[in-house]
C-alpha cells in the first residue's frame, strides 16, 4: 500500500477517462501502461437484462426495504 493508504492521505497521480481505461492502455509519467477491468461491463449488462426479464415475468419479486444501510456518519 505504501504510506499514503494507511494514513488515509490522498495523492493524485493523474487522471484518465473511462474511455481511456477501457482502451487497454494509458499514458502514465511518459510510459504506456496496460489496463485491465476489475469487472466486465458486457457481463454486467447481460446480468441486468436477465434480472429485468425475471422482474417483468414476476419471477423476481421486489419488496419493501428491510432496513437502511448505515451511513458514514453513524
VMD Tcl script that builds the backbone (N, CA, C; Angstrom):
set m [mol new atoms 222]
animate dup $m
set s [atomselect $m all]
$s set {name element resname resid chain x y z} {
  {N N UNK 1 A 0.809 -1.200 0.000}
  {CA C UNK 1 A 0.000 0.000 0.000}
  {C C UNK 1 A 0.847 1.257 0.000}
  {N N UNK 2 A 2.024 1.172 0.494}
  {CA C UNK 2 A 2.809 2.375 0.668}
  {C C UNK 2 A 2.414 3.062 1.962}
  {N N UNK 3 A 2.719 4.317 2.076}
  {CA C UNK 3 A 2.449 5.060 3.299}
  {C C UNK 3 A 1.109 5.787 3.231}
  {N N UNK 4 A 0.722 6.259 2.044}
  {CA C UNK 4 A -0.475 7.094 1.892}
  {C C UNK 4 A -1.750 6.392 2.314}
  {N N UNK 5 A -1.943 5.152 1.881}
  {CA C UNK 5 A -3.209 4.455 2.116}
  {C C UNK 5 A -3.506 4.263 3.604}
  {N N UNK 6 A -2.586 3.707 4.397}
  {CA C UNK 6 A -2.898 3.534 5.822}
  {C C UNK 6 A -3.128 4.862 6.543}
  {N N UNK 7 A -2.494 5.923 6.070}
  {CA C UNK 7 A -2.639 7.237 6.697}
  {C C UNK 7 A -3.872 7.981 6.186}
  {N N UNK 8 A -4.592 7.370 5.252}
  {CA C UNK 8 A -5.786 7.955 4.635}
  {C C UNK 8 A -5.479 9.302 3.982}
  {N N UNK 9 A -4.336 9.385 3.351}
  {CA C UNK 9 A -3.960 10.586 2.620}
  {C C UNK 9 A -4.122 10.319 1.130}
  {N N UNK 10 A -4.657 11.297 0.433}
  {CA C UNK 10 A -4.908 11.152 -0.992}
  {C C UNK 10 A -3.816 11.874 -1.764}
  {N N UNK 11 A -3.235 11.173 -2.699}
  {CA C UNK 11 A -2.230 11.777 -3.564}
  {C C UNK 11 A -2.616 11.449 -5.005}
  {N N UNK 12 A -3.028 12.451 -5.747}
  {CA C UNK 12 A -3.447 12.245 -7.130}
  {C C UNK 12 A -2.210 12.080 -8.001}
  {N N UNK 13 A -2.154 10.967 -8.713}
  {CA C UNK 13 A -1.023 10.698 -9.600}
  {C C UNK 13 A -1.337 11.058 -11.042}
  {N N UNK 14 A -2.622 11.222 -11.340}
  {CA C UNK 14 A -3.051 11.571 -12.684}
  {C C UNK 14 A -4.532 11.294 -12.832}
  {N N UNK 15 A -5.078 11.684 -13.953}
  {CA C UNK 15 A -6.494 11.450 -14.226}
  {C C UNK 15 A -6.642 10.865 -15.618}
  {N N UNK 16 A -7.545 9.898 -15.743}
  {CA C UNK 16 A -7.870 9.301 -17.034}
  {C C UNK 16 A -9.378 9.132 -17.112}
  {N N UNK 17 A -9.879 9.005 -18.320}
  {CA C UNK 17 A -11.312 8.804 -18.518}
  {C C UNK 17 A -11.620 7.310 -18.554}
  {N N UNK 18 A -12.898 6.971 -18.414}
  {CA C UNK 18 A -13.301 5.570 -18.536}
  {C C UNK 18 A -12.970 5.051 -19.936}
  {N N UNK 19 A -13.114 5.916 -20.918}
  {CA C UNK 19 A -12.792 5.519 -22.295}
  {C C UNK 19 A -11.321 5.108 -22.399}
  {N N UNK 20 A -10.449 5.900 -21.779}
  {CA C UNK 20 A -9.023 5.566 -21.796}
  {C C UNK 20 A -8.753 4.254 -21.054}
  {N N UNK 21 A -9.397 4.072 -19.906}
  {CA C UNK 21 A -9.206 2.833 -19.145}
  {C C UNK 21 A -9.654 1.622 -19.947}
  {N N UNK 22 A -10.806 1.753 -20.618}
  {CA C UNK 22 A -11.333 0.630 -21.399}
  {C C UNK 22 A -10.524 0.374 -22.670}
  {N N UNK 23 A -9.699 1.331 -23.068}
  {CA C UNK 23 A -8.909 1.152 -24.291}
  {C C UNK 23 A -7.822 0.092 -24.122}
  {N N UNK 24 A -7.474 -0.220 -22.884}
  {CA C UNK 24 A -6.449 -1.231 -22.635}
  {C C UNK 24 A -5.071 -0.669 -22.328}
  {N N UNK 25 A -4.940 0.665 -22.416}
  {CA C UNK 25 A -3.650 1.272 -22.084}
  {C C UNK 25 A -3.844 2.754 -21.771}
  {N N UNK 26 A -2.998 3.273 -20.892}
  {CA C UNK 26 A -2.997 4.697 -20.563}
  {C C UNK 26 A -1.555 5.180 -20.543}
  {N N UNK 27 A -1.393 6.465 -20.705}
  {CA C UNK 27 A -0.073 7.074 -20.640}
  {C C UNK 27 A 0.131 7.581 -19.219}
  {N N UNK 28 A 1.166 7.084 -18.531}
  {CA C UNK 28 A 1.448 7.471 -17.151}
  {C C UNK 28 A 2.924 7.810 -17.024}
  {N N UNK 29 A 3.197 9.051 -16.649}
  {CA C UNK 29 A 4.563 9.544 -16.493}
  {C C UNK 29 A 5.412 9.232 -17.729}
  {N N UNK 30 A 4.807 9.438 -18.902}
  {CA C UNK 30 A 5.508 9.253 -20.162}
  {C C UNK 30 A 5.623 7.819 -20.645}
  {N N UNK 31 A 5.046 6.883 -19.901}
  {CA C UNK 31 A 5.111 5.475 -20.294}
  {C C UNK 31 A 3.709 4.947 -20.575}
  {N N UNK 32 A 3.604 4.068 -21.569}
  {CA C UNK 32 A 2.334 3.424 -21.873}
  {C C UNK 32 A 2.159 2.238 -20.917}
  {N N UNK 33 A 1.068 2.266 -20.156}
  {CA C UNK 33 A 0.823 1.251 -19.134}
  {C C UNK 33 A -0.445 0.487 -19.497}
  {N N UNK 34 A -0.409 -0.844 -19.479}
  {CA C UNK 34 A -1.616 -1.617 -19.790}
  {C C UNK 34 A -2.653 -1.502 -18.672}
  {N N UNK 35 A -3.924 -1.522 -19.051}
  {CA C UNK 35 A -5.012 -1.506 -18.074}
  {C C UNK 35 A -5.884 -2.736 -18.282}
  {N N UNK 36 A -6.496 -3.188 -17.206}
  {CA C UNK 36 A -7.436 -4.306 -17.280}
  {C C UNK 36 A -8.623 -3.976 -16.389}
  {N N UNK 37 A -9.823 -4.398 -16.778}
  {CA C UNK 37 A -11.001 -4.105 -15.966}
  {C C UNK 37 A -11.065 -4.990 -14.725}
  {N N UNK 38 A -11.642 -4.452 -13.659}
  {CA C UNK 38 A -11.891 -5.247 -12.464}
  {C C UNK 38 A -13.186 -6.026 -12.602}
  {N N UNK 39 A -14.012 -5.606 -13.530}
  {CA C UNK 39 A -15.265 -6.312 -13.797}
  {C C UNK 39 A -15.578 -6.186 -15.285}
  {N N UNK 40 A -16.531 -6.964 -15.737}
  {CA C UNK 40 A -16.893 -6.964 -17.148}
  {C C UNK 40 A -18.164 -6.152 -17.362}
  {N N UNK 41 A -18.055 -5.068 -18.108}
  {CA C UNK 41 A -19.214 -4.242 -18.426}
  {C C UNK 41 A -20.223 -5.046 -19.233}
  {N N UNK 42 A -19.736 -5.845 -20.173}
  {CA C UNK 42 A -20.617 -6.667 -21.013}
  {C C UNK 42 A -21.384 -7.665 -20.148}
  {N N UNK 43 A -20.699 -8.341 -19.236}
  {CA C UNK 43 A -21.343 -9.326 -18.359}
  {C C UNK 43 A -22.354 -8.640 -17.437}
  {N N UNK 44 A -22.016 -7.467 -16.935}
  {CA C UNK 44 A -22.934 -6.723 -16.075}
  {C C UNK 44 A -24.219 -6.374 -16.823}
  {N N UNK 45 A -24.101 -5.982 -18.094}
  {CA C UNK 45 A -25.288 -5.683 -18.907}
  {C C UNK 45 A -26.131 -6.935 -19.116}
  {N N UNK 46 A -25.482 -8.084 -19.355}
  {CA C UNK 46 A -26.208 -9.343 -19.536}
  {C C UNK 46 A -26.981 -9.700 -18.269}
  {N N UNK 47 A -26.342 -9.566 -17.128}
  {CA C UNK 47 A -26.993 -9.871 -15.851}
  {C C UNK 47 A -28.165 -8.927 -15.616}
  {N N UNK 48 A -27.983 -7.645 -15.918}
  {CA C UNK 48 A -29.060 -6.665 -15.749}
  {C C UNK 48 A -30.255 -7.003 -16.634}
  {N N UNK 49 A -30.005 -7.414 -17.864}
  {CA C UNK 49 A -31.094 -7.791 -18.772}
  {C C UNK 49 A -31.826 -9.039 -18.274}
  {N N UNK 50 A -31.076 -10.011 -17.770}
  {CA C UNK 50 A -31.694 -11.223 -17.213}
  {C C UNK 50 A -32.581 -10.866 -16.032}
  {N N UNK 51 A -32.058 -10.063 -15.117}
  {CA C UNK 51 A -32.818 -9.650 -13.940}
  {C C UNK 51 A -34.054 -8.855 -14.341}
  {N N UNK 52 A -33.922 -7.987 -15.321}
  {CA C UNK 52 A -35.056 -7.198 -15.820}
  {C C UNK 52 A -36.161 -8.122 -16.334}
  {N N UNK 53 A -35.767 -9.159 -17.077}
  {CA C UNK 53 A -36.741 -10.127 -17.583}
  {C C UNK 53 A -37.439 -10.868 -16.459}
  {N N UNK 54 A -36.682 -11.300 -15.451}
  {CA C UNK 54 A -37.272 -12.005 -14.304}
  {C C UNK 54 A -38.277 -11.116 -13.573}
  {N N UNK 55 A -37.943 -9.828 -13.423}
  {CA C UNK 55 A -38.850 -8.899 -12.741}
  {C C UNK 55 A -40.136 -8.743 -13.549}
  {N N UNK 56 A -40.022 -8.573 -14.860}
  {CA C UNK 56 A -41.204 -8.426 -15.722}
  {C C UNK 56 A -42.087 -9.670 -15.692}
  {N N UNK 57 A -41.465 -10.856 -15.622}
  {CA C UNK 57 A -42.207 -12.119 -15.609}
  {C C UNK 57 A -42.745 -12.470 -14.223}
  {N N UNK 58 A -42.375 -11.692 -13.206}
  {CA C UNK 58 A -42.822 -11.983 -11.850}
  {C C UNK 58 A -42.028 -13.089 -11.172}
  {N N UNK 59 A -40.881 -13.441 -11.734}
  {CA C UNK 59 A -40.049 -14.495 -11.150}
  {C C UNK 59 A -39.063 -13.948 -10.117}
  {N N UNK 60 A -38.891 -12.652 -10.082}
  {CA C UNK 60 A -38.025 -11.999 -9.100}
  {C C UNK 60 A -38.840 -10.860 -8.524}
  {N N UNK 61 A -39.350 -11.061 -7.328}
  {CA C UNK 61 A -40.252 -10.082 -6.732}
  {C C UNK 61 A -39.484 -9.061 -5.908}
  {N N UNK 62 A -39.864 -7.825 -6.093}
  {CA C UNK 62 A -39.269 -6.751 -5.313}
  {C C UNK 62 A -40.164 -6.461 -4.121}
  {N N UNK 63 A -39.572 -6.239 -2.978}
  {CA C UNK 63 A -40.326 -5.932 -1.771}
  {C C UNK 63 A -39.835 -4.640 -1.155}
  {N N UNK 64 A -40.448 -4.291 -0.040}
  {CA C UNK 64 A -40.023 -3.092 0.677}
  {C C UNK 64 A -38.660 -3.349 1.320}
  {N N UNK 65 A -37.846 -2.310 1.460}
  {CA C UNK 65 A -36.541 -2.486 2.113}
  {C C UNK 65 A -36.715 -2.990 3.544}
  {N N UNK 66 A -35.852 -3.869 3.968}
  {CA C UNK 66 A -35.902 -4.409 5.325}
  {C C UNK 66 A -35.273 -3.457 6.331}
  {N N UNK 67 A -34.391 -2.611 5.856}
  {CA C UNK 67 A -33.732 -1.646 6.730}
  {C C UNK 67 A -32.786 -0.783 5.923}
  {N N UNK 68 A -32.335 0.279 6.527}
  {CA C UNK 68 A -31.410 1.188 5.854}
  {C C UNK 68 A -29.977 0.717 6.064}
  {N N UNK 69 A -29.160 0.942 5.048}
  {CA C UNK 69 A -27.734 0.684 5.194}
  {C C UNK 69 A -27.129 1.794 6.045}
  {N N UNK 70 A -26.140 1.482 6.858}
  {CA C UNK 70 A -25.550 2.532 7.698}
  {C C UNK 70 A -24.833 3.574 6.844}
  {N N UNK 71 A -24.914 4.815 7.282}
  {CA C UNK 71 A -24.212 5.889 6.579}
  {C C UNK 71 A -22.845 6.081 7.222}
  {N N UNK 72 A -22.015 6.879 6.598}
  {CA C UNK 72 A -20.676 7.126 7.148}
  {C C UNK 72 A -20.741 7.865 8.475}
  {N N UNK 73 A -21.803 8.636 8.693}
  {CA C UNK 73 A -21.905 9.432 9.917}
  {C C UNK 73 A -22.410 8.624 11.108}
  {N N UNK 74 A -22.936 7.399 10.866}
  {CA C UNK 74 A -23.454 6.620 12.003}
  {C C UNK 74 A -22.529 5.498 12.381}
}
mol reanalyze $m
mol bondsrecalc $m
mol representation Tube
mol addrep $m
